[in-house]
Amino acid sequence: MIMLVFKALSALLSYPTAELRDALPEIAAVIAASPLIAPSERSELLSLVDEIGEGNLLAAEERYVDLFDRGRALSLHLFEHLHGDGRDRGEAMVELKQLYAAGGFDLAARELPDYLPVVLEYLSHRDIAEARDMLADCAHILTAIGRSLVARRSRYAAVMQALLVLAGNEPIDATKIPPVHERIEKLDEDWAEKPAFADAEPRQAG
């Protein structure tokens, strides 16, 4: 049951459907009870739960799309940050699918293996040591996404903060990141020109 929190974090990063909103009380209960979540991250995660559930569903959907579907800086597809749309991304996808298959994890046909909610769903079926190692492997990407979310003062940053702590990293210091509301379009244009970590060696998710 300890790994159920990864399923809860996966749900919070998923598109906010009516079914997800119905499940929010259960998700909140898992987060509140998890020994893997530090008190500071727990409070912020529960605030995110409240935000996803408040107002009408359309408003929650619009907030999600405005964040995660407008540019590469906040893409939840991890390999997009490493490889952009290049050939190496396809090869990395194949390797990740093989990792899932070896672990007995069935990937739905419509899902891409590098989509962070899918990665977290997979980790919910593994042990904590493997989960920490996999999160540590992609901590630099989680940090980049988290910093962009913090800059936008988004409560979704709480998920990245929790994942970084689980990976053994320090959380992002939000006080050192100025807001960028007025520069979001420019930032996303910059990301579109050059993927993050384009000069770094690719790191496998396992």
N, C-alpha and C positions, 0 to 999 in steps of 0.2 A: 504493500500500500504506500510505502514511502515514495515510490517513483510516480505516483499518481499526480504529483504536483507538476510534472513535465507535461502531462496531458492537459492540465488546467492552463498552463502557460501557452501551450499550443492553441487552445481554444481562444484565449484572449487576443492572440495575434491573427485569428482567422476573421474572414468577412462576417460582419455582425448580422446574421440571419435571425429570424423570429425564434428558431429553435435554440440558437445560442443564447438569446436573451432569456428564454425560459429556463435555461440551465445555469444562469448566473448565480442564483443562491447556492447551488451545489459547488460551483467553481469557487465562490467566496469561502465556503466552508473548508474546502481542501486547502486553500492558501492560508487561511487562518490557523489551521491545525498542523501545517507542515513544519517539521523541525529543520528542513532544508532552507527555509526562508527566514532571513534575519528580520528583526522587528522594523527597521527603517524601510526595507524593501516591502515588507508586508503591508504597511500602512499605505504606501503609494500604489501598490497593486490593487488593494481594496478600493482606493479612490478611482482607479481605472475601471474596475467592475461597476461602480456606481455610475460613471460617465457613460459606459456602453449601454447601461439600462435606462438612462434618463431620457426624457423626451420621446418623440415618435421614432419609429424604426428608420424612416427615411433620413432623418437627421444623423443618426448613428452611421448609416451607410455612407452618407456624403462626407462625414468626417474621415472615415476610413479611406475612401477613394482619394480624397484630397491629399492625404498623407502618402499612401503607399503606391498609388497608381499614376503619379504625375511626373516621376523622374527617377533616375537610377540611384540617386543618393539614398533613398529610403526603400529601395527594392528589398523585398524579403526573400528573393532568390539569391542565395549566398554566392554561387559561382559567377553571377553577373558582376559582382564586385571585383572578382579576380580576373575573369576572362572576357568580360563584355559579352558580345555575341560571337566570339571567335570559335574556331574549331576545337581549341583546348577545352572549352566548356562542355562540348558534347562528349569528349573522352572522359572528363571528370564525372559527368552524369552516369555514364556506363559503369564506372568503378563504384559509384555510390549505390546504384541499383544492385550491383553484385554484393555489396556489403549488406544491404537490406535483405536480399534473398538468403544469404548465408545465415542471417539471424532469424529467419522465418517470418520476416515482416512483409506483408503483402501491400504493394503499392497500387492504389487505384489508377486506372488507365488515364484519367484526366489530370493526375497530379504529377508535377515535376519533382524529382527526388531532392533537389537543393532548396526547395521552398521551406523556409524555417519552421512553420507549423508542422510540416511533415517530418522534419528532422527531430523535432521535439516529441512528436507522437512516437517515433521509433525509439527514442531514448526512454520513453515511459515504460518500454518493455525490456530494457536492459538493466544492468546493475549500476550503482552510483559511480563506481570507479571508471567504467567505460564512458558514462555520461560526462563526467568531469573531463576526461581526456579529450573527448570529441568537442566539447565546448571550448577547451583550451586551444585546440587546433584552429578554431575559427574566431577566437576572442578578438583579433584585430578587426575582423569584419563587424562583429557585434558592437565593438567600440565605435566604429565609424557610423553605423546606423544609430546607435545610442546618442552620439554627439549631435547628429542631425535632428533627432527627436527632441533632445534637450534644447537645442537652439530654437526650435519651433514651440517650445514650452508645452509639448504634448505629454499627456499622461501615459501614452504608450511607451515612453522612455523607461517606465518602471520595469517593464518586462526585460529589457536589455540590461538594466542595472542588476536585476536578480540573477540573470544568466551569467553575467560577468563575475559576480560574487561566487556563484556555484562553480565557476571555472577556476576559482582561486585568484582572481584578479581584484584590484581595487575598483570600486565603483567610480563612475565619472563624476568629477567635481562640477556640479551644475553652476556654481557661483563664478566659474572661470569662463563660461561660455555665454557670450552675449546673444540676445534674441536676434533672429534674422527674418522676421515676418516680411519686412519690406524687400528682402533680397532673395526670396525663395526661388523665383523663376530663374534668376541669374545663377544661383547655386546649382540648380538642376541642369541648366545648360552646360555649366562647366563639367559636371559629372558625365554628361552625354558625350563630351568631347574626349574624355580620357577616363576609363574606369579606375576606381580606387585600386591601389596596389598593382598598377599595370606593370611596374618595373620589378615587382617582387616575384620570387619563385613561387609557383602554385603550391599550395599545401593541401594534401588529401584530407578528407573529413574523417578518416578513421585513424 
